[in-house]
């Protein structure tokens, strides 16, 4: 049962990683006019991704200094997701080996 919970947590972190990556790529495509947000599909995807990622970026942006036009909050979020994933993997391994 506990193994299933760890697998679900890893899966959710992996999905969140891909959501952040897709949101970053889409923002670049919009910034360089490769895709246009006047398209309903692009706009709805961008808004959905923004609703998911904005609450996660907000505390990071509050701490990070302003770097001009470059937003490092997705990079920081990806690093934090990776750290949490590694901590979960370590906790899972130590739980099953008995060395917590």
Secondary structure as UniProt FT lines:
FT   HELIX           2..31
FT   TURN            32..33
FT   TURN            37..38
FT   HELIX           40..63
FT   TURN            68..69
FT   HELIX           73..97
//
